[in-house]
Amino acid sequence: LQKINQKFITNKEEFDTLQKIVLHEVNAGVAQVRNSATEALLWLKRGLKFLKGFLMEVKNGEKNIQTAL
């Protein structure tokens, strides 16, 4: 989230949505560069997807944490 916030701080008016940040980086050709805000968003999405899957396993009654992972 720090990388995304840093990008936002550079131009708060232009980067008022995450979509605008990503589009700017895509157009500038830096979306796939290491440590870009776009990369940070992809990792955030992956982490949230993993967490969702884990919580669904727990919700569905899985008692063993290792199995839920």
N, CA, C and O atoms as a GROMACS GRO file, in nm:
protein
  276
    1LEU      N    1   0.081  -0.120   0.000
    1LEU     CA    2   0.000   0.000   0.000
    1LEU      C    3   0.086   0.126   0.000
    1LEU      O    4   0.043   0.232  -0.046
    2GLN      N    5   0.207   0.114   0.052
    2GLN     CA    6   0.295   0.229   0.056
    2GLN      C    7   0.330   0.277  -0.085
    2GLN      O    8   0.333   0.398  -0.110
    3LYS      N    9   0.357   0.184  -0.177
    3LYS     CA   10   0.391   0.222  -0.315
    3LYS      C   11   0.275   0.294  -0.382
    3LYS      O   12   0.294   0.391  -0.456
    4ILE      N   13   0.154   0.245  -0.357
    4ILE     CA   14   0.035   0.306  -0.415
    4ILE      C   15   0.016   0.446  -0.358
    4ILE      O   16  -0.014   0.540  -0.431
    5ASN      N   17   0.034   0.459  -0.228
    5ASN     CA   18   0.020   0.589  -0.163
    5ASN      C   19   0.126   0.687  -0.212
    5ASN      O   20   0.096   0.805  -0.234
    6GLN      N   21   0.248   0.639  -0.231
    6GLN     CA   22   0.354   0.725  -0.282
    6GLN      C   23   0.319   0.778  -0.421
    6GLN      O   24   0.342   0.896  -0.451
    7LYS      N   25   0.264   0.693  -0.504
    7LYS     CA   26   0.223   0.736  -0.639
    7LYS      C   27   0.112   0.838  -0.629
    7LYS      O   28   0.114   0.940  -0.699
    8PHE      N   29   0.014   0.813  -0.542
    8PHE     CA   30  -0.097   0.905  -0.523
    8PHE      C   31  -0.048   1.043  -0.478
    8PHE      O   32  -0.096   1.145  -0.526
    9ILE      N   33   0.046   1.045  -0.386
    9ILE     CA   34   0.098   1.171  -0.332
    9ILE      C   35   0.166   1.256  -0.439
    9ILE      O   36   0.166   1.378  -0.430
   10THR      N   37   0.223   1.191  -0.542
   10THR     CA   38   0.293   1.268  -0.646
   10THR      C   39   0.199   1.357  -0.726
   10THR      O   40   0.242   1.459  -0.780
   11ASN      N   41   0.072   1.319  -0.736
   11ASN     CA   42  -0.025   1.400  -0.810
   11ASN      C   43  -0.167   1.360  -0.766
   11ASN      O   44  -0.234   1.281  -0.833
   12LYS      N   45  -0.210   1.415  -0.654
   12LYS     CA   46  -0.338   1.377  -0.594
   12LYS      C   47  -0.458   1.404  -0.685
   12LYS      O   48  -0.556   1.329  -0.681
   13GLU      N   49  -0.451   1.506  -0.765
   13GLU     CA   50  -0.563   1.539  -0.854
   13GLU      C   51  -0.572   1.441  -0.971
   13GLU      O   52  -0.681   1.397  -1.007
   14GLU      N   53  -0.459   1.407  -1.029
   14GLU     CA   54  -0.459   1.314  -1.144
   14GLU      C   55  -0.485   1.170  -1.100
   14GLU      O   56  -0.552   1.095  -1.171
   15PHE      N   57  -0.433   1.132  -0.985
   15PHE     CA   58  -0.441   0.993  -0.940
   15PHE      C   59  -0.547   0.975  -0.831
   15PHE      O   60  -0.519   0.917  -0.726
   16ASP      N   61  -0.666   1.024  -0.856
   16ASP     CA   62  -0.772   1.015  -0.755
   16ASP      C   63  -0.839   0.877  -0.752
   16ASP      O   64  -0.921   0.852  -0.664
   17THR      N   65  -0.807   0.788  -0.848
   17THR     CA   66  -0.857   0.650  -0.844
   17THR      C   67  -0.742   0.555  -0.875
   17THR      O   68  -0.642   0.594  -0.936
   18LEU      N   69  -0.757   0.431  -0.832
   18LEU     CA   70  -0.655   0.330  -0.862
   18LEU      C   71  -0.646   0.305  -1.012
   18LEU      O   72  -0.538   0.281  -1.065
   19GLN      N   73  -0.759   0.310  -1.078
   19GLN     CA   74  -0.761   0.288  -1.223
   19GLN      C   75  -0.676   0.392  -1.295
   19GLN      O   76  -0.605   0.360  -1.390
   20LYS      N   77  -0.683   0.516  -1.252
   20LYS     CA   78  -0.603   0.622  -1.315
   20LYS      C   79  -0.454   0.600  -1.293
   20LYS      O   80  -0.374   0.629  -1.381
   21ILE      N   81  -0.418   0.550  -1.176
   21ILE     CA   82  -0.277   0.520  -1.149
   21ILE      C   83  -0.228   0.410  -1.243
   21ILE      O   84  -0.122   0.423  -1.304
   22VAL      N   85  -0.306   0.304  -1.255
   22VAL     CA   86  -0.268   0.192  -1.342
   22VAL      C   87  -0.261   0.237  -1.488
   22VAL      O   88  -0.164   0.206  -1.557
   23LEU      N   89  -0.361   0.309  -1.534
   23LEU     CA   90  -0.360   0.357  -1.674
   23LEU      C   91  -0.240   0.446  -1.702
   23LEU      O   92  -0.180   0.439  -1.809
   24HIS      N   93  -0.205   0.530  -1.607
   24HIS     CA   94  -0.088   0.617  -1.623
   24HIS      C   95   0.039   0.532  -1.636
   24HIS      O   96   0.122   0.557  -1.724
   25GLU      N   97   0.053   0.432  -1.550
   25GLU     CA   98   0.173   0.348  -1.557
   25GLU      C   99   0.176   0.264  -1.684
   25GLU      O  100   0.283   0.242  -1.741
   26VAL      N  101   0.060   0.216  -1.729
   26VAL     CA  102   0.054   0.140  -1.855
   26VAL      C  103   0.096   0.229  -1.971
   26VAL      O  104   0.178   0.190  -2.053
   27ASN      N  105   0.041   0.348  -1.978
   27ASN     CA  106   0.073   0.441  -2.087
   27ASN      C  107   0.218   0.486  -2.083
   27ASN      O  108   0.278   0.514  -2.187
   28ALA      N  109   0.275   0.494  -1.963
   28ALA     CA  110   0.415   0.536  -1.949
   28ALA      C  111   0.511   0.418  -1.969
   28ALA      O  112   0.632   0.437  -1.973
   29GLY      N  113   0.456   0.297  -1.981
   29GLY     CA  114   0.539   0.179  -2.002
   29GLY      C  115   0.611   0.130  -1.878
   29GLY      O  116   0.713   0.061  -1.889
   30VAL      N  117   0.560   0.165  -1.760
   30VAL     CA  118   0.627   0.124  -1.637
   30VAL      C  119   0.540   0.032  -1.550
   30VAL      O  120   0.576   0.002  -1.436
   31ALA      N  121   0.428  -0.014  -1.603
   31ALA     CA  122   0.337  -0.097  -1.524
   31ALA      C  123   0.401  -0.229  -1.483
   31ALA      O  124   0.369  -0.283  -1.377
   32GLN      N  125   0.491  -0.281  -1.566
   32GLN     CA  126   0.553  -0.410  -1.535
   32GLN      C  127   0.691  -0.394  -1.472
   32GLN      O  128   0.762  -0.493  -1.452
   33VAL      N  129   0.728  -0.272  -1.441
   33VAL     CA  130   0.856  -0.246  -1.376
   33VAL      C  131   0.846  -0.284  -1.229
   33VAL      O  132   0.744  -0.262  -1.164
   34ARG      N  133   0.954  -0.341  -1.178
   34ARG     CA  134   0.957  -0.379  -1.037
   34ARG      C  135   0.932  -0.256  -0.949
   34ARG      O  136   0.984  -0.148  -0.976
   35ASN      N  137   0.854  -0.274  -0.846
   35ASN     CA  138   0.819  -0.171  -0.749
   35ASN      C  139   0.723  -0.065  -0.802
   35ASN      O  140   0.711   0.042  -0.743
   36SER      N  141   0.655  -0.094  -0.911
   36SER     CA  142   0.554   0.000  -0.960
   36SER      C  143   0.428  -0.013  -0.875
   36SER      O  144   0.409  -0.113  -0.806
   37ALA      N  145   0.343   0.088  -0.880
   37ALA     CA  146   0.215   0.082  -0.808
   37ALA      C  147   0.128  -0.030  -0.865
   37ALA      O  148   0.054  -0.095  -0.791
   38THR      N  149   0.136  -0.052  -0.995
   38THR     CA  150   0.059  -0.159  -1.058
   38THR      C  151   0.102  -0.295  -1.005
   38THR      O  152   0.017  -0.380  -0.977
   39GLU      N  153   0.231  -0.316  -0.991
   39GLU     CA  154   0.280  -0.441  -0.934
   39GLU      C  155   0.231  -0.458  -0.790
   39GLU      O  156   0.193  -0.567  -0.749
   40ALA      N  157   0.233  -0.349  -0.715
   40ALA     CA  158   0.185  -0.355  -0.576
   40ALA      C  159   0.038  -0.394  -0.572
   40ALA      O  160  -0.004  -0.471  -0.485
   41LEU      N  161  -0.041  -0.341  -0.664
   41LEU     CA  162  -0.183  -0.377  -0.668
   41LEU      C  163  -0.203  -0.524  -0.704
   41LEU      O  164  -0.292  -0.589  -0.650
   42LEU      N  165  -0.121  -0.576  -0.795
   42LEU     CA  166  -0.130  -0.718  -0.829
   42LEU      C  167  -0.099  -0.806  -0.709
   42LEU      O  168  -0.168  -0.905  -0.686
   43TRP      N  169   0.003  -0.771  -0.632
   43TRP     CA  170   0.036  -0.848  -0.513
   43TRP      C  171  -0.073  -0.836  -0.408
   43TRP      O  172  -0.104  -0.933  -0.339
   44LEU      N  173  -0.131  -0.717  -0.395
   44LEU     CA  174  -0.242  -0.700  -0.302
   44LEU      C  175  -0.359  -0.789  -0.341
   44LEU      O  176  -0.420  -0.853  -0.256
   45LYS      N  177  -0.389  -0.792  -0.471
   45LYS     CA  178  -0.498  -0.878  -0.519
   45LYS      C  179  -0.469  -1.025  -0.490
   45LYS      O  180  -0.557  -1.098  -0.445
   46ARG      N  181  -0.346  -1.068  -0.515
   46ARG     CA  182  -0.309  -1.207  -0.488
   46ARG      C  183  -0.323  -1.241  -0.340
   46ARG      O  184  -0.374  -1.347  -0.304
   47GLY      N  185  -0.278  -1.150  -0.256
   47GLY     CA  186  -0.288  -1.172  -0.112
   47GLY      C  187  -0.432  -1.180  -0.064
   47GLY      O  188  -0.466  -1.265   0.018
   48LEU      N  189  -0.515  -1.091  -0.116
   48LEU     CA  190  -0.656  -1.092  -0.078
   48LEU      C  191  -0.727  -1.218  -0.129
   48LEU      O  192  -0.814  -1.272  -0.061
   49LYS      N  193  -0.690  -1.264  -0.247
   49LYS     CA  194  -0.749  -1.386  -0.302
   49LYS      C  195  -0.710  -1.507  -0.216
   49LYS      O  196  -0.793  -1.594  -0.188
   50PHE      N  197  -0.583  -1.512  -0.174
   50PHE     CA  198  -0.537  -1.619  -0.087
   50PHE      C  199  -0.612  -1.615   0.046
   50PHE      O  200  -0.659  -1.719   0.094
   51LEU      N  201  -0.624  -1.497   0.105
   51LEU     CA  202  -0.694  -1.481   0.232
   51LEU      C  203  -0.840  -1.522   0.220
   51LEU      O  204  -0.894  -1.587   0.310
   52LYS      N  205  -0.903  -1.486   0.111
   52LYS     CA  206  -1.042  -1.525   0.087
   52LYS      C  207  -1.056  -1.677   0.084
   52LYS      O  208  -1.146  -1.734   0.146
   53GLY      N  209  -0.966  -1.743   0.012
   53GLY     CA  210  -0.970  -1.889   0.003
   53GLY      C  211  -0.951  -1.954   0.139
   53GLY      O  212  -1.020  -2.050   0.173
   54PHE      N  213  -0.859  -1.901   0.217
   54PHE     CA  214  -0.834  -1.953   0.351
   54PHE      C  215  -0.957  -1.936   0.439
   54PHE      O  216  -0.998  -2.030   0.507
   55LEU      N  217  -1.014  -1.817   0.438
   55LEU     CA  218  -1.132  -1.792   0.521
   55LEU      C  219  -1.252  -1.876   0.477
   55LEU      O  220  -1.333  -1.916   0.561
   56MET      N  221  -1.264  -1.903   0.348
   56MET     CA  222  -1.372  -1.989   0.301
   56MET      C  223  -1.354  -2.131   0.355
   56MET      O  224  -1.452  -2.196   0.394
   57GLU      N  225  -1.230  -2.179   0.358
   57GLU     CA  226  -1.204  -2.312   0.414
   57GLU      C  227  -1.242  -2.317   0.561
   57GLU      O  228  -1.304  -2.413   0.606
   58VAL      N  229  -1.207  -2.214   0.636
   58VAL     CA  230  -1.241  -2.209   0.778
   58VAL      C  231  -1.393  -2.201   0.795
   58VAL      O  232  -1.450  -2.271   0.879
   59LYS      N  233  -1.457  -2.118   0.715
   59LYS     CA  234  -1.603  -2.105   0.720
   59LYS      C  235  -1.672  -2.238   0.691
   59LYS      O  236  -1.773  -2.270   0.753
   60ASN      N  237  -1.617  -2.314   0.598
   60ASN     CA  238  -1.676  -2.442   0.559
   60ASN      C  239  -1.646  -2.554   0.658
   60ASN      O  240  -1.680  -2.670   0.633
   61GLY      N  241  -1.581  -2.520   0.770
   61GLY     CA  242  -1.563  -2.617   0.876
   61GLY      C  243  -1.425  -2.679   0.888
   61GLY      O  244  -1.404  -2.766   0.973
   62GLU      N  245  -1.330  -2.637   0.807
   62GLU     CA  246  -1.195  -2.695   0.816
   62GLU      C  247  -1.132  -2.653   0.948
   62GLU      O  248  -1.120  -2.534   0.976
   63LYS      N  249  -1.092  -2.750   1.028
   63LYS     CA  250  -1.035  -2.722   1.159
   63LYS      C  251  -0.882  -2.720   1.154
   63LYS      O  252  -0.818  -2.656   1.238
   64ASN      N  253  -0.824  -2.789   1.058
   64ASN     CA  254  -0.680  -2.797   1.046
   64ASN      C  255  -0.628  -2.680   0.962
   64ASN      O  256  -0.658  -2.670   0.843
   65ILE      N  257  -0.551  -2.593   1.023
   65ILE     CA  258  -0.501  -2.473   0.954
   65ILE      C  259  -0.414  -2.511   0.835
   65ILE      O  260  -0.424  -2.449   0.730
   66GLN      N  261  -0.329  -2.613   0.851
   66GLN     CA  262  -0.240  -2.654   0.742
   66GLN      C  263  -0.321  -2.699   0.620
   66GLN      O  264  -0.284  -2.670   0.506
   67THR      N  265  -0.432  -2.769   0.644
   67THR     CA  266  -0.518  -2.813   0.533
   67THR      C  267  -0.587  -2.694   0.469
   67THR      O  268  -0.604  -2.689   0.348
   68ALA      N  269  -0.627  -2.597   0.551
   68ALA     CA  270  -0.696  -2.478   0.501
   68ALA      C  271  -0.606  -2.394   0.412
   68ALA      O  272  -0.651  -2.329   0.318
   69LEU      N  273  -0.474  -2.398   0.443
   69LEU     CA  274  -0.380  -2.321   0.362
   69LEU      C  275  -0.366  -2.386   0.228
   69LEU      O  276  -0.291  -2.338   0.143
   0.00000   0.00000   0.00000
